Amino acid sequence: EVQVLESGGGLVQPGGSLRLSCTASGFTFSNYAMSWVRQAPGKGLEWVSGITISGGTTYYADSVKGRFTISRDNSMNTLYLQMNSLRAEDTAVYHCAKARGGTYYKDAFDIWGRGAMVTVSS
Amino acid sequence: DIQMTQSPSSLSASVGDRVSITCQASQDISNYLNWYQQRPGKAPDLLIYDASNLQTGVPSRFSGSVSRTYFTLSISNLQPEDAATYYCQQYHSLPVTFGGGTKVEI
């Protein structure tokens, strides 16, 4: 079965850090760009970051630029999101999503994980 | 950033009805428009990609179309399991952006 599974969410204080992981299975992870998309409680979808198949090119939404870092380990079929200097407005479910077409993250997302909840609160 | 305006924000319909949801981009996005369904507590599912292409496994009662800058998701013969929130998404330009969502109640 083709799937991705996020982990690493939790409660963190403002200014703190957290690292999310996304483990892929059922497809050749190294052939597909990946993204993180978040959803604040009761709100819509917001694309956070994307990474190409090699990891050589990344993109960040302005809301997280300079604070979040996306990376991947193709040997471990795993995508990461390092989140630093967290703010209350970063509270959301963070979904890992696979690009449908392959190499670039500017694409449709055909496989989504159920998400990891990140709560930023004192 | 490209703004995606979705309408209506919610609708209520009956089983067997046909409903339509529209999405308008703030600038030309060609056909780089996708539609997703998100049931409560679940991850989004891709329904339509590139404006009118049905994703594998999606029932044929879902369809997508485009007229100038207006994109439409249509659901015919509405079923109880279609109760969900639907989102459009453009990927013509970075950052990728989503519409605000349309909640469909049956």
Interface residues (C-beta under 8 A of the other chain):
Chain A: S35 G44 L45 E46 W47 G50 Y59 A61 D62 H95 R100 Y105 K106 D107 A108 F109 D110 W112 G113 R114 G115
Chain B: N34 Y36 Q38 K42 A43 P44 D45 L46 Y49 D50 Q55 Y87 Q89 Y91 L94 P95 V96 T97 F98 G99 G100 G101
